[in-house]
Structure formats: C-alpha cells, structure tokens
C-alpha cells in the first residue's frame, strides 16, 4: 500500500581532485582500486610532515582497544589488520579494470583439489603450496615482538594461527567464530578441537592432539617447499 523504497540506505563518497582512481567505475566487491591502483597527484595541504604529504590519511572516532584482528568482532580492526598482515591469496584489479582476480600471496599458486570435483566444481579438500624463504618484519619497538625481526618463517609457523584461534582457553573471538562455522566455510574437526581446549593452557597447547583438524602441513621431500591442506567436514 505504501510502495517500495528504491534504496534501504545509500550514500556518496567524494574524492578530492588530487586523487586518481584506479578504475573509472565502481567494481563490486573491490571498489575503485584507490589504494592499490590509484595515485595521489598533489600534496596534502594540512599535513606538516613533508614525507607524509602524499600518504592517505584517515581517523577513527572509536578506540577499538586492540589491533589484533583475531580477537575483534567488528570490521574496523580487520580493515587495519589487513595493512599489516598477509593472506594466502589477495585481490588485484584485472587488466580491463572491470573486475578483479585472486592472486597468490603467501601461497605459490592456485589451490589444487584433492579428490574428485562435484558438479559445482567443489571438493571437500584443497591443497596449495606455501612460500619459502620468508622473514618476519614486525616494525615493533617491543622487545618480545622485535625479537622476530629478520627471523625465517618456518613452515610450522603456518599452523600457529589456527592453533591459537582454536584454543578455546585463549578466548579469541575469531576462534569461536571459526569453530562454529558451517558449510563451505567450516574446517573439519575445528569444533571438536575447540571444545577439547576449554581448560587448556593459553597460547599454543601442544598437549592437545591437533591431527583431527582439517588443516595439515605436507612436507615435500624432493624440494624445500611445503603445502598446506584445508579440509571441510
């Protein structure tokens, strides 16, 4: 009786003329490519530090109290965390500037299916090779963090985030979230491991068997690289 509104909500984003966008039109799920493909063509007048005049600036009205993306339930910290961390895969705009591609970052190549693909091109288990020769760079002045600077990333380190997240004793928000995921986003055995670590020691508790969790490192004997295997229920 009252009609249907055209938009439930909407908004505008205004870019200063000194910013050159990476794409002429908005790409759904990616944006204009402002950070990766865009450019700043003139100095920021309000910035007094010469070296920062062509850096993007932003501010937050709320203090998130943490910069740990593994222990925050909103998007604010996760957005900031993305500037400091790395993922197995990342996104870059395609050559025609009308979409984006998935590109290996910590991984070496596209994931490979383990077993037969179903009619939708999916399978329960995927395997991908992870990069070797990586080193830590914390950019921290705290002694316990700075101790990692220039240290080689061991292939076992790729399992550490999963062990930290799924150790219920650590109380990390994203750990409970990961343990309770269902469907394509779920990891085999994650919920059971999370339940088993309720009274564990904090940190990484190696006394609890992790082998039932569908995240495995496979060492390749013929060359110094490894692969990570992710398995869904």
Order of alpha helices (4+ residues) and beta strands (2+ residues): beta-beta-alpha-beta-beta-beta-beta-alpha-alpha-alpha-alpha-beta-beta
